[in-house]
Amino acid sequence: PECLRLDRLLQSLSLSRPLSISLSPLTAGFHHTDFFKASGLSTKSDAELATIFSVLDGDKSGYIEVDELKDFLKCFSASARTLNEKETNDFLAAGDSDHDGKIGVDEFKTMAKKT
């Protein structure tokens, strides 16, 4: 799957901390700003975030939709859990600035840097 590519990509982007550290507190609940900050994604350039977005956009629609958001963490670690419905809906609401029910690349970049 596409998400497996993300692990190598993230290593090449030199995230600030290992993802296992970033994912460990998420068992108590996922919050996108905490994740973006802990993983180092909030410090990445627009081009780097666009590349990450292209991997997260599994169906290559140009958007990250609800089903892709549910598996967001799994793209960063195969052992990560699926986001629950509330976490997914909160994540979508935070990133979907034009209220079309999905997150585009510019929305993703803006959300990643808002930490």
C-alpha positions in Angstrom: 0.0 0.0 0.0 0.9 3.6 -0.5 1.2 4.3 3.2 4.3 2.0 3.4 6.1 4.5 1.2 5.5 7.2 3.7 7.8 5.6 6.3 10.8 5.9 4.0 9.7 9.4 2.9 9.5 10.6 6.5 12.9 9.2 7.2 14.3 11.2 4.3 12.6 14.3 5.6 14.4 13.8 9.0 11.4 14.1 11.4 12.4 15.6 14.7 11.5 12.6 16.8 10.9 8.9 16.0 7.3 8.3 15.2 7.0 5.7 18.0 7.5 8.5 20.5 4.9 10.6 18.6 2.4 7.9 18.5 2.7 6.6 22.0 0.6 9.2 23.7 -2.1 8.8 21.1 -3.6 5.8 22.9 -5.3 8.4 25.2 -6.8 10.2 22.2 -5.7 11.7 18.9 -5.4 15.4 18.3 -4.0 16.6 15.0 -2.0 19.6 16.4 -0.3 17.4 19.0 0.6 14.9 16.3 1.9 17.4 13.8 4.0 19.0 16.5 5.4 15.8 18.1 6.2 14.3 14.7 7.9 17.4 13.3 5.5 17.7 10.4 4.6 21.2 11.6 8.1 22.4 10.7 8.2 20.9 7.1 8.1 23.0 4.0 5.1 23.3 1.8 6.8 21.1 -0.8 7.5 18.4 1.8 4.0 18.6 3.2 2.6 18.3 -0.4 4.6 15.1 -0.9 3.3 13.7 2.4 -0.2 14.6 1.3 0.2 12.8 -2.0 0.9 9.6 -0.1 -1.9 10.1 2.4 -4.3 10.6 -0.6 -4.5 6.9 -1.2 -7.0 7.1 -4.0 -5.2 10.0 -5.7 -8.4 12.1 -5.8 -6.6 15.2 -4.7 -8.2 15.1 -1.3 -8.0 13.2 1.9 -11.5 11.9 2.6 -13.0 10.4 5.7 -11.9 6.8 5.0 -8.3 8.0 4.5 -8.5 10.1 7.7 -9.5 7.0 9.7 -6.3 5.3 8.7 -4.1 8.4 9.0 -2.0 7.0 11.8 -1.5 3.7 10.1 0.3 5.6 7.3 2.9 6.6 9.9 3.2 3.2 11.7 1.8 -0.2 10.7 1.1 -0.9 14.4 -0.9 2.3 14.9 -4.7 2.2 15.5 -7.5 3.4 13.4 -9.0 6.8 14.5 -12.4 6.5 16.0 -15.4 8.3 14.6 -15.2 11.3 16.9 -11.4 11.7 16.2 -12.0 11.4 12.5 -14.8 14.0 12.5 -12.8 16.4 14.7 -9.8 16.0 12.4 -11.9 16.6 9.3 -13.6 19.7 10.9 -10.3 21.2 11.8 -8.8 20.8 8.3 -11.8 21.3 6.0 -11.8 25.1 5.8 -14.1 25.2 2.7 -16.6 22.7 4.3 -16.7 20.3 1.3 -16.3 17.2 3.5 -12.6 16.5 2.5 -9.2 18.0 3.0 -7.2 19.4 0.1 -3.5 19.8 -0.1 -3.6 23.5 0.8 -5.9 22.8 3.8 -3.5 20.0 4.9 -0.5 22.3 4.7 -2.3 25.0 6.7 -3.5 22.5 9.3 0.0 21.0 9.7 1.6 24.4 10.4 -1.1 25.6 12.9 0.5 24.2 16.0 
